C-alpha cells in the first residue's frame, strides 16, 4: 500500500505537450529511499532544477563517454544518456 510520501502530483498536460518521458528507477538503499519524497517535493516546487543539475547530455552512440564523465566527479554533476 502506498503512503502519502510515495505519491507525487504531475502536470500531465505539460508532460504530454512537451513530449517528456518519465523513467522510474528503484533504490533499495534505506538512506536514499528516505530522501525521495523530499527530492520529489523539491522538484515539484522548482521544475527548473534538472536543467541546472544536468551538466552533460550524451547521445546513446557515445555511452562510453557518458560513463567516463559519470566516473569523474570533478568534471560533471549529472550525466544523461539520450536515445
ZAVOLO-444513 format. One line per 10 residues: number of its first residue (from 1); their letters; for each residue x, y, z of N, C-alpha, C, O. Coordinates in steps of 0.02 Angstrom, whole numbers. Example, Ala and Ser with C-alpha at 12.3 -4.5 7.8 and 13.67 -1.06 7.14 Angstrom:
1 = AS = 660,-284,390,615,-225,390,660,-165,390,712,-166,423 ~ 642,-112,354,684,-53,357,645,2,394,670,57,402
***
This chain:
1 = XXXXXXXXXX = 42,-59,0,0,0,0,44,63,0,91,68,40 ~ 30,110,-44,69,171,-49,51,219,6,-8,226,24 ~ 101,252,33,89,303,83,88,371,48,102,375,-12 ~ 72,423,85,71,490,57,139,508,29,144,542,-22 ~ 193,486,63,261,501,41,278,466,-25,327,485,-58 ~ 240,415,-45,253,379,-107,216,409,-166,220,382,-221 ~ 181,464,-157,140,492,-211,167,561,-230,189,600,-189 ~ 163,575,-295,184,639,-322,131,661,-372,108,621,-412 ~ 112,725,-370,65,752,-418,104,774,-480,156,806,-474 ~ 78,758,-539,110,776,-602,62,815,-645,2,803,-645
11 = XXXXXXXXXX = 89,863,-683,50,901,-731,52,862,-797,99,870,-837 ~ 2,819,-808,3,775,-867,2,814,-932,34,793,-981 ~ -34,869,-935,-37,909,-996,33,933,-1015,52,930,-1073 ~ 70,956,-966,139,980,-978,182,922,-1004,222,931,-1050 ~ 175,864,-974,214,806,-994,197,787,-1066,242,775,-1106 ~ 132,784,-1082,111,764,-1149,131,817,-1201,157,800,-1254 ~ 119,880,-1187,133,933,-1235,207,941,-1250,226,958,-1306 ~ 249,928,-1201,321,935,-1212,352,869,-1235,412,867,-1249 ~ 312,816,-1239,338,752,-1261,389,723,-1213,436,689,-1233 ~ 378,735,-1148,425,711,-1098,416,636,-1086,362,609,-1095
21 = XXXXXXXXXX = 469,605,-1064,467,534,-1047,482,528,-972,530,558,-947 ~ 443,489,-937,455,476,-867,486,407,-860,459,358,-886 ~ 542,404,-827,577,341,-818,587,331,-743,617,372,-709 ~ 561,276,-719,568,262,-648,630,220,-634,657,187,-678 ~ 651,222,-573,706,179,-551,692,157,-480,650,186,-445 ~ 726,105,-460,716,77,-394,780,83,-354,834,70,-380 ~ 773,103,-292,832,108,-249,816,70,-185,765,82,-153 ~ 859,25,-167,847,-15,-107,886,12,-47,882,-16,8 ~ 923,65,-58,962,95,-4,914,133,42,882,180,20 ~ 910,115,106,862,150,151,875,224,157,827,263,162
31 = XXXXXXXXXX = 937,246,155,952,318,162,926,356,101,893,407,109 ~ 941,331,42,918,364,-19,842,361,-24,810,410,-41 ~ 814,303,-8,741,295,-12,705,344,34,652,369,16 ~ 734,359,91,704,407,138,705,478,110,664,519,129 ~ 752,492,64,759,559,36,715,571,-25,706,628,-46 ~ 688,518,-55,649,525,-116,589,572,-110,579,614,-154 ~ 548,568,-57,492,614,-51,514,687,-49,481,730,-78 ~ 569,701,-14,594,770,-10,617,793,-79,604,850,-100 ~ 652,748,-115,676,766,-182,617,778,-230,619,826,-269 ~ 566,737,-226,507,746,-269,472,811,-253,450,846,-299
41 = XXXXXXXXXX = 468,828,-190,437,891,-170,477,951,-195,449,1000,-219 ~ 543,946,-190,587,999,-214,579,1009,-289,575,1065,-313 ~ 577,954,-327,567,958,-399,498,986,-417,491,1022,-467 ~ 448,970,-378,381,996,-390,380,1072,-381,346,1108,-418 ~ 417,1097,-332,420,1169,-319,467,1206,-367,457,1265,-382 ~ 518,1170,-392,569,1202,-435,581,1158,-497,633,1125,-501 ~ 535,1158,-545,542,1114,-603,603,1130,-647,621,1090,-690 ~ 636,1186,-635,695,1204,-675,758,1168,-649,810,1170,-682 ~ 755,1137,-591,814,1107,-561,849,1055,-605,911,1056,-608 ~ 815,1010,-639,851,962,-681,897,996,-732,952,972,-746
51 = XXXXXXXXXX = 875,1052,-760,916,1088,-809,980,1115,-777,1031,1120,-810 ~ 976,1133,-714,1034,1158,-678,1081,1102,-658,1142,1109,-660 ~ 1053,1045,-638,1093,990,-612,1125,947,-666,1178,917,-655 ~ 1094,944,-725,1121,903,-779,1176,942,-814,1163,993,-846 ~ 1237,917,-807,1294,952,-837,1312,927,-906,1343,963,-945 ~ 1293,865,-922,1310,836,-987,1251,795,-1013,1219,758,-975 ~ 1238,801,-1077,1190,759,-1113,1229,726,-1170,1258,760,-1212 ~ 1228,660,-1170,1269,623,-1218,1223,576,-1257,1182,541,-1227 ~ 1231,573,-1324,1190,527,-1363,1209,454,-1348,1265,440,-1328 ~ 1162,410,-1358,1172,339,-1344,1233,312,-1379,1268,268,-1352
61 = XXXXXXXXXX = 1247,337,-1438,1305,312,-1476,1371,325,-1440,1421,293,-1454 ~ 1371,373,-1393,1433,390,-1356,1426,371,-1282,1451,407,-1238 ~ 1392,316,-1268,1379,296,-1200,1444,285,-1160,1446,297,-1100 ~ 1497,261,-1193,1561,252,-1159,1586,319,-1131,1613,322,-1076 ~ 1578,372,-1170,1597,439,-1147,1555,459,-1087,1580,490,-1040 ~ 1491,443,-1088,1447,460,-1033,1470,426,-968,1471,458,-915 ~ 1488,362,-973,1512,327,-913,1578,357,-889,1588,363,-828 ~ 1622,375,-934,1685,406,-914,1672,472,-878,1704,487,-827 ~ 1626,512,-905,1609,575,-872,1578,563,-803,1595,597,-755 ~ 1534,514,-799,1500,500,-735,1549,477,-682,1537,488,-622
71 = XXXXXXXXXX = 1604,446,-702,1654,423,-654,1703,477,-633,1742,467,-586 ~ 1701,534,-666,1747,590,-650,1707,645,-616,1682,690,-649 ~ 1703,642,-550,1661,689,-512,1685,761,-519,1647,807,-504 ~ 1747,772,-540,1772,841,-547,1744,875,-609,1743,936,-613 ~ 1722,835,-659,1701,863,-723,1626,867,-732,1602,897,-780 ~ 1588,837,-689,1516,833,-701,1477,832,-635,1505,821,-582 ~ 1413,844,-641,1368,835,-585,1321,778,-601,1314,731,-562 ~ 1287,782,-658,1241,729,-679,1245,721,-754,1244,771,-791 ~ 1251,659,-777,1257,644,-848,1194,607,-870,1172,560,-837 ~ 1165,629,-926,1106,596,-954,1124,567,-1021,1154,600,-1064
81 = XXX = 1106,503,-1031,1115,471,-1097,1048,475,-1132,997,451,-1107 ~ 1048,506,-1191,987,516,-1229,984,469,-1288,1034,457,-1321 ~ 924,441,-1302,917,396,-1360,928,431,-1426,924,400,-1479
***
